[in-house]
Amino acid sequence: MLINMGKIRKKKHLEMIIQNIPSHSNPKVELEQYSTPASIASDIMWNAYSLGDIRDLSVVDLGCGTGIFAISSLLLGAKNVLGIDIDQESLELAKKSSIDIRVDTQKLDSLHFYQSDINSLKKIKDLGVSGFLNDKVDTIIQNPPFGSQEKTKKGADRKFMEFAIENSQVIYSFHMASTKDFVENYFKDLGGKITHEFFYNFPLKKIYNFHTRESKDVKVIVLRVETF
C-alpha cells in the first residue's frame, strides 16, 4: 500500500505502520541493539510532530538501527531525513523497510542512510548529503547505548549528546531514567536547554544468550533539548 502522508492524522495510525519495521536480524550486544517498540516510537514522534520539530524540517535519526525514527519522520512530513548507524546490516534493513512500506518515490528521494561510527563523526554537513549542508540540522532523534552491558564502550552516550548539541537545534534523546540527573546536568553544561521529559517502560526482550527472562522492562527517559 502506498502511504499518503496527508492521511496520517492519528498517533495510532503511525504506530500501525511502523510496527511492521523489523527488529535487528543479528543483534550485537556490544552495540546494545534493542529495537524501540512501535508504541514508544510513535508516541515520541507524535509529540515531536505536535511541537513543530518534524514537518518540513531536516531530521537525523542518530544510531538509527533499522530506521524506525527515520521512516516515521518521513511519514510525518519531514523535508529531509538522514539515518546514521555503525551497523551496515541494520542500515540494509532500514532501506528495505522504507521500500516495503512504499513511501511515495518523491519522499523516498529525501531519505538517506549513512554508515558511520559516532567517534569518527564531526559535522553532519561534512558528509555531503543533500539537504544536510547547513551547520545544524533542525532535529536529531537518538537512542544511544545506555552503557548497561560490559561489552559496550563506556561513555558512548556522552559522545552522542556532545555530537547532537553541536549539530542540531532540537534533540530528542533516550537515556536510563536512573541517570536522569546526570544526563540533564550534562546537557546543561553543554549549553542545552531541557524543555520536555517523557518517561517509558522500555521492554528489553530476550535476544542475547545471557538473558534469563523473556522480557525485562527498563525505565527510560526521553529528553527534548533545545540548543539555540
C-alpha positions in Angstrom: 0.0 0.0 0.0 1.3 3.4 -0.9 1.3 5.7 2.1 -0.4 9.0 1.7 1.4 11.4 4.1 -1.6 13.6 4.5 -3.7 10.8 5.9 -1.6 10.2 9.0 -3.6 12.2 11.4 -3.5 10.0 14.4 -0.7 8.5 16.5 -2.3 5.1 16.3 -2.2 5.1 12.5 1.6 5.9 12.6 2.1 3.1 15.2 0.2 0.6 13.0 2.5 1.4 10.1 5.9 1.4 11.8 5.2 -1.8 13.8 6.0 -3.6 10.6 9.6 -2.3 10.7 11.7 -5.4 11.6 14.0 -5.7 14.6 17.7 -6.3 14.2 18.2 -9.6 12.5 21.6 -10.1 14.1 21.7 -8.0 17.2 25.2 -7.2 18.5 25.5 -6.9 22.3 28.5 -4.5 22.1 26.2 -2.0 20.3 23.3 -2.6 22.7 20.9 -3.2 19.8 17.5 -3.2 21.3 14.7 -2.2 19.0 12.4 0.6 20.1 8.8 -0.6 20.3 6.4 1.0 17.8 4.2 2.2 20.7 7.1 4.2 22.2 8.5 5.4 18.9 5.1 6.6 17.7 4.5 8.5 21.0 7.8 10.3 20.8 7.3 11.1 17.1 3.8 12.3 17.6 4.9 14.6 20.4 7.8 15.9 18.2 5.4 16.4 15.3 3.0 18.3 17.6 5.8 20.5 18.9 6.7 21.5 15.4 10.0 19.6 15.3 9.3 17.3 12.2 7.2 18.6 9.4 9.1 20.4 6.6 12.3 20.2 8.6 15.6 18.3 8.4 15.7 15.3 10.7 18.5 13.0 11.7 18.0 9.6 13.3 21.3 9.1 15.0 22.1 5.5 15.8 19.1 4.7 13.6 19.3 0.9 13.8 16.6 -0.4 11.4 15.2 3.1 10.9 12.1 3.4 12.9 12.5 7.1 13.7 13.9 8.0 10.2 11.0 6.4 8.5 8.5 7.9 11.0 9.9 11.3 10.3 9.4 10.9 6.6 5.8 9.7 7.1 5.1 12.8 9.2 6.3 15.2 6.6 10.0 15.9 7.3 11.6 17.6 4.3 14.9 15.7 4.5 15.7 12.7 6.7 19.1 11.1 7.4 19.6 7.8 9.3 23.2 7.2 10.7 24.4 4.0 12.2 27.6 2.0 12.6 26.0 -1.3 11.6 25.6 -2.0 7.9 23.2 -4.9 8.4 20.8 -2.7 10.3 21.0 0.0 7.6 20.2 -2.5 4.9 17.0 -3.5 6.9 16.1 0.2 7.2 16.4 0.8 3.5 14.3 -2.3 2.7 11.7 -1.3 5.2 11.4 2.2 3.7 10.7 0.5 0.3 8.4 -2.2 1.7 6.2 0.5 3.4 6.1 2.1 0.0 6.6 5.7 0.9 6.0 7.6 -2.4 9.0 8.0 -4.6 9.3 11.7 -4.3 9.6 11.3 -0.5 12.0 8.4 -0.7 14.4 10.7 -2.5 14.6 12.7 0.6 15.5 9.7 2.8 19.2 8.9 3.2 21.1 6.3 5.2 24.8 6.6 6.1 27.2 4.2 7.8 29.5 5.8 10.4 30.8 5.5 13.9 29.9 8.3 16.3 33.6 8.5 17.3 34.6 9.4 13.7 31.8 11.9 13.1 32.5 15.6 13.4 29.9 17.5 11.4 26.8 16.2 9.6 27.4 18.8 6.9 30.8 17.2 6.2 29.0 14.0 5.0 27.9 15.9 1.9 24.4 14.6 2.0 21.8 16.6 0.0 19.6 18.6 2.4 22.1 18.4 5.3 24.7 21.0 4.3 23.9 23.6 7.0 25.9 24.0 10.2 23.0 22.5 12.2 20.0 20.3 11.3 16.6 21.1 12.7 16.1 17.9 14.8 18.1 14.9 16.0 16.4 11.9 17.5 18.8 9.5 19.2 18.7 6.3 21.2 22.4 5.9 22.3 23.8 2.8 24.0 22.9 3.1 27.7 26.2 1.6 28.8 24.5 -1.2 30.7 26.5 -4.0 29.1 30.1 -4.9 29.9 31.0 -5.0 26.2 29.6 -1.6 25.5 32.0 1.2 25.0 31.8 3.4 28.1 30.8 7.0 27.6 29.1 6.3 24.2 26.0 8.1 25.4 28.2 11.2 26.1 29.6 11.1 22.6 26.0 11.2 21.2 25.0 14.1 23.5 28.0 16.1 22.5 27.6 15.5 18.8 23.9 16.3 19.0 24.5 19.6 20.7 27.0 20.6 18.1 24.9 19.5 15.1 21.2 20.2 15.9 18.8 22.8 17.1 16.5 20.4 18.8 17.3 16.9 20.3 15.2 14.0 21.5 17.5 11.8 23.5 16.8 8.4 25.2 18.5 7.5 28.5 18.1 5.3 31.5 15.7 7.1 33.9 18.2 6.3 36.7 20.7 8.6 35.1 18.3 11.5 34.8 20.1 13.9 37.0 23.5 13.3 35.4 22.2 13.5 31.8 20.2 16.7 32.5 23.2 18.3 34.0 25.5 17.1 31.2 23.2 18.6 28.6 23.0 21.9 30.5 26.8 22.0 30.8 27.0 21.6 27.0 24.7 24.6 26.6 21.4 22.8 26.1 18.0 23.8 27.5 15.7 20.9 28.5 12.1 21.7 27.7 10.3 18.4 28.0 10.6 15.0 29.6 8.9 11.8 28.6 9.0 8.6 30.6 8.5 5.0 29.3 8.8 1.4 30.4 11.1 0.1 27.7 10.9 -3.7 27.2 14.3 -5.5 26.7 13.4 -8.7 25.0 15.3 -12.0 25.3 17.6 -11.6 22.3 21.1 -12.4 23.8 22.2 -15.7 25.3 22.9 -14.2 28.7 19.2 -13.2 29.1 17.4 -15.3 31.6 13.9 -13.8 31.2 11.7 -13.4 28.1 11.4 -9.7 28.7 12.5 -7.1 31.3 11.2 -3.6 31.5 13.7 -0.8 32.0 12.6 2.7 32.9 13.7 5.2 30.3 13.5 9.0 30.0 13.5 10.9 26.7 14.6 14.5 26.9 13.7 17.2 24.5 16.7 19.6 24.4 17.0 23.0 22.6 20.4 24.2 21.6 19.6 27.7 20.3 
